[in-house]
């Protein structure tokens, strides 16, 4: 009887270990994450009570390496983004740009293996 209880308990322990091992989150994601802002937000002098920059919300960007576009992403309402890319050197710039006013990249970034590279980029709206 003791041996049977031992086997049942051992079975539950092994099953629990297998289930928890299968649910271990991956910590080796590689890519780029950060915030993109834009400034100035209005023409003329910036008043002391108004922000000099704001998040660049809902804007599409292309991520390119030497061979061309690897992926793209769109910033959220707060200018944040996160995208997975393999390790390497990349240039990030706004997608589908039709105007020559302002500066929206390219921003250069080096991505290391197993690491989310954090960035904070500021675009120039071109208004003065």
Secondary structure by P-SEA (a helix, b strand, c coil): caaaaaaaaaaaaaaaaaaaaaacccccccbbbbbbbbcccccccccccccccccccbbbbbbbccccccbbbbbcccccbbbbbccccbbbbbccccccccccccbbbbbcccccccbbbbbbcccc
